[in-house]
Amino acid sequence: MTRAAEPTGEQPVTRQVVLDVTLPQVRPTARVEVREIRIRAGQAAGLHVHNGPVFGSVVTGSVVYQIEGGEARTLRPGEVFYEPEATRIARFDATEEGVTFLAYYLLDQDELAELTFPEA
């Protein structure tokens, strides 16, 4: 990912798209719930599935992120991620630094964000 240009006197504000996701299907969204989540150093989240799409950004530390069947990658402060609805997330493991991130849950009016841990 390339970074946005540094602001200058002539252009005091710069903007850059860092994530652009087309959801696989239209999803009713009446609200967005934002959570700050902290995982201690070395803690693995375990195989899990969300009932809706989750978008997030790493605030501090780092995490190893992997959708099942995909490539694992390490996310660091400022990097963003997307966990698709009803998709097995194989890894969301805090590194030796631990991690703090913001997670944005797209929810319908009376829907609650849910996380399940399927058996391997």
ChimeraX commands (.cxc) that place a marker at each C-alpha (Angstrom):
marker #1 position 0.00,0.00,0.00 radius 0.5
marker #1 position 1.33,3.38,-0.90 radius 0.5
marker #1 position 0.82,6.21,1.53 radius 0.5
marker #1 position -1.11,9.39,0.85 radius 0.5
marker #1 position 1.02,12.32,-0.23 radius 0.5
marker #1 position 2.21,14.61,2.55 radius 0.5
marker #1 position 0.08,17.76,2.90 radius 0.5
marker #1 position 1.68,20.94,1.60 radius 0.5
marker #1 position 0.91,24.65,1.70 radius 0.5
marker #1 position -0.81,24.40,-1.69 radius 0.5
marker #1 position -2.63,21.16,-0.79 radius 0.5
marker #1 position -3.14,21.15,3.00 radius 0.5
marker #1 position -5.36,18.02,2.98 radius 0.5
marker #1 position -4.61,14.74,1.19 radius 0.5
marker #1 position -6.79,11.66,0.96 radius 0.5
marker #1 position -6.18,8.08,-0.09 radius 0.5
marker #1 position -8.45,5.05,-0.26 radius 0.5
marker #1 position -6.89,2.33,1.92 radius 0.5
marker #1 position -9.63,-0.28,1.58 radius 0.5
marker #1 position -12.49,-0.61,-0.91 radius 0.5
marker #1 position -14.63,-3.72,-0.48 radius 0.5
marker #1 position -17.63,-4.75,-2.54 radius 0.5
marker #1 position -19.80,-6.92,-0.31 radius 0.5
marker #1 position -20.82,-10.21,-1.97 radius 0.5
marker #1 position -24.49,-9.44,-1.37 radius 0.5
marker #1 position -26.62,-6.50,-0.32 radius 0.5
marker #1 position -26.88,-6.42,3.46 radius 0.5
marker #1 position -29.37,-4.30,5.42 radius 0.5
marker #1 position -27.35,-2.00,7.66 radius 0.5
marker #1 position -29.09,0.29,10.10 radius 0.5
marker #1 position -26.10,0.92,12.35 radius 0.5
marker #1 position -22.37,0.46,12.72 radius 0.5
marker #1 position -20.94,-0.68,16.04 radius 0.5
marker #1 position -17.29,0.21,16.64 radius 0.5
marker #1 position -15.32,-1.68,19.27 radius 0.5
marker #1 position -11.80,-1.20,20.55 radius 0.5
marker #1 position -10.38,-4.68,21.04 radius 0.5
marker #1 position -7.13,-5.58,22.76 radius 0.5
marker #1 position -5.43,-8.97,22.59 radius 0.5
marker #1 position -2.51,-9.71,24.87 radius 0.5
marker #1 position 0.89,-10.65,23.49 radius 0.5
marker #1 position 1.05,-14.09,21.90 radius 0.5
marker #1 position -2.70,-14.78,22.25 radius 0.5
marker #1 position -4.39,-16.54,19.32 radius 0.5
marker #1 position -8.03,-15.69,18.65 radius 0.5
marker #1 position -8.67,-19.16,17.23 radius 0.5
marker #1 position -10.67,-20.21,14.20 radius 0.5
marker #1 position -13.80,-18.05,14.17 radius 0.5
marker #1 position -16.72,-16.81,12.07 radius 0.5
marker #1 position -18.65,-13.51,12.27 radius 0.5
marker #1 position -22.37,-13.20,11.53 radius 0.5
marker #1 position -21.76,-10.03,9.53 radius 0.5
marker #1 position -18.88,-8.29,7.79 radius 0.5
marker #1 position -16.22,-6.77,10.01 radius 0.5
marker #1 position -13.84,-4.01,8.98 radius 0.5
marker #1 position -10.96,-2.91,11.14 radius 0.5
marker #1 position -7.72,-1.07,11.60 radius 0.5
marker #1 position -4.74,-1.81,13.80 radius 0.5
marker #1 position -4.01,0.93,16.34 radius 0.5
marker #1 position -0.97,-0.47,18.18 radius 0.5
marker #1 position 1.05,-3.67,18.09 radius 0.5
marker #1 position 0.57,-6.24,15.36 radius 0.5
marker #1 position -1.49,-9.29,14.47 radius 0.5
marker #1 position -1.17,-12.24,12.10 radius 0.5
marker #1 position -4.33,-12.28,9.98 radius 0.5
marker #1 position -5.45,-15.13,7.72 radius 0.5
marker #1 position -8.70,-16.10,6.06 radius 0.5
marker #1 position -8.90,-19.91,5.87 radius 0.5
marker #1 position -7.21,-21.08,2.67 radius 0.5
marker #1 position -5.55,-17.69,2.15 radius 0.5
marker #1 position -2.11,-16.36,2.87 radius 0.5
marker #1 position -1.23,-15.20,6.39 radius 0.5
marker #1 position -0.01,-11.64,6.69 radius 0.5
marker #1 position 1.10,-9.44,9.56 radius 0.5
marker #1 position -0.89,-6.24,10.08 radius 0.5
marker #1 position 0.74,-3.28,11.80 radius 0.5
marker #1 position -0.51,0.11,13.05 radius 0.5
marker #1 position -2.51,1.94,10.40 radius 0.5
marker #1 position -3.20,-1.17,8.32 radius 0.5
marker #1 position -6.78,-2.20,7.66 radius 0.5
marker #1 position -8.55,-5.54,7.27 radius 0.5
marker #1 position -11.88,-7.05,6.24 radius 0.5
marker #1 position -13.40,-10.22,7.67 radius 0.5
marker #1 position -16.22,-11.33,5.36 radius 0.5
marker #1 position -19.54,-12.46,6.81 radius 0.5
marker #1 position -19.86,-16.22,7.45 radius 0.5
marker #1 position -16.22,-16.84,6.45 radius 0.5
marker #1 position -13.78,-18.88,8.50 radius 0.5
marker #1 position -11.00,-16.68,9.85 radius 0.5
marker #1 position -8.13,-19.08,10.46 radius 0.5
marker #1 position -5.87,-16.67,12.34 radius 0.5
marker #1 position -6.14,-13.37,14.10 radius 0.5
marker #1 position -3.19,-13.90,16.40 radius 0.5
marker #1 position -1.50,-11.18,18.40 radius 0.5
marker #1 position 2.26,-11.13,17.96 radius 0.5
marker #1 position 4.73,-10.80,20.85 radius 0.5
marker #1 position 3.75,-7.08,20.98 radius 0.5
marker #1 position 0.07,-7.73,21.54 radius 0.5
marker #1 position -2.45,-5.75,19.50 radius 0.5
marker #1 position -5.11,-3.08,19.87 radius 0.5
marker #1 position -7.46,-2.57,16.96 radius 0.5
marker #1 position -10.76,-0.96,16.07 radius 0.5
marker #1 position -13.45,-3.25,14.63 radius 0.5
marker #1 position -16.46,-1.89,12.73 radius 0.5
marker #1 position -19.49,-4.20,12.67 radius 0.5
marker #1 position -22.22,-3.55,10.05 radius 0.5
marker #1 position -25.50,-4.45,11.76 radius 0.5
marker #1 position -29.21,-4.31,11.08 radius 0.5
marker #1 position -31.42,-2.45,13.57 radius 0.5
marker #1 position -31.85,-5.18,16.23 radius 0.5
marker #1 position -28.92,-7.36,15.23 radius 0.5
marker #1 position -26.06,-8.13,17.61 radius 0.5
marker #1 position -22.49,-8.78,16.52 radius 0.5
marker #1 position -21.84,-12.49,17.02 radius 0.5
marker #1 position -18.68,-14.54,16.93 radius 0.5
marker #1 position -18.70,-18.35,16.75 radius 0.5
marker #1 position -15.85,-20.81,17.10 radius 0.5
marker #1 position -16.52,-23.75,14.76 radius 0.5
marker #1 position -14.78,-27.03,15.29 radius 0.5
marker #1 position -11.88,-27.57,12.94 radius 0.5
marker link #1:1,2 radius 0.2
marker link #1:2,3 radius 0.2
marker link #1:3,4 radius 0.2
marker link #1:4,5 radius 0.2
marker link #1:5,6 radius 0.2
marker link #1:6,7 radius 0.2
marker link #1:7,8 radius 0.2
marker link #1:8,9 radius 0.2
marker link #1:9,10 radius 0.2
marker link #1:10,11 radius 0.2
marker link #1:11,12 radius 0.2
marker link #1:12,13 radius 0.2
marker link #1:13,14 radius 0.2
marker link #1:14,15 radius 0.2
marker link #1:15,16 radius 0.2
marker link #1:16,17 radius 0.2
marker link #1:17,18 radius 0.2
marker link #1:18,19 radius 0.2
marker link #1:19,20 radius 0.2
marker link #1:20,21 radius 0.2
marker link #1:21,22 radius 0.2
marker link #1:22,23 radius 0.2
marker link #1:23,24 radius 0.2
marker link #1:24,25 radius 0.2
marker link #1:25,26 radius 0.2
marker link #1:26,27 radius 0.2
marker link #1:27,28 radius 0.2
marker link #1:28,29 radius 0.2
marker link #1:29,30 radius 0.2
marker link #1:30,31 radius 0.2
marker link #1:31,32 radius 0.2
marker link #1:32,33 radius 0.2
marker link #1:33,34 radius 0.2
marker link #1:34,35 radius 0.2
marker link #1:35,36 radius 0.2
marker link #1:36,37 radius 0.2
marker link #1:37,38 radius 0.2
marker link #1:38,39 radius 0.2
marker link #1:39,40 radius 0.2
marker link #1:40,41 radius 0.2
marker link #1:41,42 radius 0.2
marker link #1:42,43 radius 0.2
marker link #1:43,44 radius 0.2
marker link #1:44,45 radius 0.2
marker link #1:45,46 radius 0.2
marker link #1:46,47 radius 0.2
marker link #1:47,48 radius 0.2
marker link #1:48,49 radius 0.2
marker link #1:49,50 radius 0.2
marker link #1:50,51 radius 0.2
marker link #1:51,52 radius 0.2
marker link #1:52,53 radius 0.2
marker link #1:53,54 radius 0.2
marker link #1:54,55 radius 0.2
marker link #1:55,56 radius 0.2
marker link #1:56,57 radius 0.2
marker link #1:57,58 radius 0.2
marker link #1:58,59 radius 0.2
marker link #1:59,60 radius 0.2
marker link #1:60,61 radius 0.2
marker link #1:61,62 radius 0.2
marker link #1:62,63 radius 0.2
marker link #1:63,64 radius 0.2
marker link #1:64,65 radius 0.2
marker link #1:65,66 radius 0.2
marker link #1:66,67 radius 0.2
marker link #1:67,68 radius 0.2
marker link #1:68,69 radius 0.2
marker link #1:69,70 radius 0.2
marker link #1:70,71 radius 0.2
marker link #1:71,72 radius 0.2
marker link #1:72,73 radius 0.2
marker link #1:73,74 radius 0.2
marker link #1:74,75 radius 0.2
marker link #1:75,76 radius 0.2
marker link #1:76,77 radius 0.2
marker link #1:77,78 radius 0.2
marker link #1:78,79 radius 0.2
marker link #1:79,80 radius 0.2
marker link #1:80,81 radius 0.2
marker link #1:81,82 radius 0.2
marker link #1:82,83 radius 0.2
marker link #1:83,84 radius 0.2
marker link #1:84,85 radius 0.2
marker link #1:85,86 radius 0.2
marker link #1:86,87 radius 0.2
marker link #1:87,88 radius 0.2
marker link #1:88,89 radius 0.2
marker link #1:89,90 radius 0.2
marker link #1:90,91 radius 0.2
marker link #1:91,92 radius 0.2
marker link #1:92,93 radius 0.2
marker link #1:93,94 radius 0.2
marker link #1:94,95 radius 0.2
marker link #1:95,96 radius 0.2
marker link #1:96,97 radius 0.2
marker link #1:97,98 radius 0.2
marker link #1:98,99 radius 0.2
marker link #1:99,100 radius 0.2
marker link #1:100,101 radius 0.2
marker link #1:101,102 radius 0.2
marker link #1:102,103 radius 0.2
marker link #1:103,104 radius 0.2
marker link #1:104,105 radius 0.2
marker link #1:105,106 radius 0.2
marker link #1:106,107 radius 0.2
marker link #1:107,108 radius 0.2
marker link #1:108,109 radius 0.2
marker link #1:109,110 radius 0.2
marker link #1:110,111 radius 0.2
marker link #1:111,112 radius 0.2
marker link #1:112,113 radius 0.2
marker link #1:113,114 radius 0.2
marker link #1:114,115 radius 0.2
marker link #1:115,116 radius 0.2
marker link #1:116,117 radius 0.2
marker link #1:117,118 radius 0.2
marker link #1:118,119 radius 0.2
marker link #1:119,120 radius 0.2
view
